[in-house]
């Protein structure tokens, strides 16, 4: 076994295990979920599973592409599946290295100049350039904003009027100067700029709104991010032809999109069963880039996700039926409902805590069942999951329950490795994040 696999429990549980190392920032840092698992974890399990260039790796919950980017850097073929359209777009862009870096940077420079000219004409400029600093607009300056249906989707006060205006001016210039060779990189850089520099958003276990920014830089940081993209791409041209594909799809329907017995390994992190609404994490940039236009589109997005929080549960959902015969899952759901009744909790969301727990594990059952057809005999799988206590402080041992489901479906459970520990927001208890390691022996 490769030495990378021989990590002791103390090193795996280290609190800094989830940090992005400086040497790993290339491409990964273009756009990344705050709580994404780190690239070094992907490398460790690729080594443990002895995966090489002639094999294919799948991430069925690929998010912003950590597994895919790391595979491509190492010359390993990959497939990614992601139901969130903004995250899928980020992954698709981050694994496309077939572009002229200097051409990208020059084109972005033209857009930045056009955006600055448009802002200057309104008496505004990018405040990171002190010599060009202009006054805040007076009451007669018409600031651009989003249509009301799109504004209604945003977290209240997530972006202030002037930074939003600047972001929309830049977005308009990207569209006016559209070049299909570069536009995806430029739009992804805008998504990160909007969140990181222009917005009032703050990120922890959940996204929140901090102090309002009356003004913020937009054009200069955007151009700097594109410059970093170009620099990263320059150093990766020898890997640009590594084969791979990213699908915008539901991970419960993998056999509709992936070839039979094509996958040698799976390295992924599905959503955790808690009250984190993953669509809120990407809401601002999803709206700005047009991936979600109204509440109907948001609903359709959520219906393609495994049910992991009560804001994504719908009357017709039926994934819970798949785990009706799993006593440990039913026991936890019953304990959550009993705690709700004991505490007199009666809100609509609280009434759904027990149901969403069953739906979550039912969705994971469907995913793992559907996955079997696309796995090669002997394929290895690593699922990064976390214990949760969001539902009235009833502990959900996600790793143990996921392993039970997998075993019932014919997978072999090789280990449950401790990745790290973290503090629960509600209880201040230590919660385990684990890697459930499975093997598919080739029977269904």
HUQUI-V173784 format. One record per helix or strand of 3 or more residues. SS is the DSSP state (~ for helix, > for strand). FROM is the first residue (numbers start at 1). TO is the last residue. If there is no record, write none. Layout:
BEGIN
ss = [SS | SS]
from = [FROM | FROM]
to = [TO | TO]
END
This chain:
BEGIN
ss = [~ | ~ | ~ | ~ | ~ | ~ | > | ~ | > | ~ | ~ | ~ | ~ | ~ | ~ | > | > | ~ | ~ | > | ~ | > | ~ | ~ | ~ | ~ | ~ | ~ | ~ | ~ | > | ~ | > | >]
from = [3 | 9 | 15 | 22 | 28 | 39 | 56 | 66 | 77 | 85 | 101 | 130 | 148 | 161 | 183 | 201 | 207 | 219 | 237 | 244 | 251 | 263 | 278 | 283 | 295 | 310 | 319 | 327 | 348 | 353 | 375 | 398 | 411 | 430]
to = [5 | 12 | 18 | 24 | 30 | 48 | 59 | 73 | 82 | 94 | 121 | 132 | 151 | 176 | 198 | 203 | 209 | 234 | 239 | 248 | 256 | 268 | 281 | 288 | 303 | 312 | 323 | 343 | 351 | 374 | 386 | 408 | 423 | 440]
END
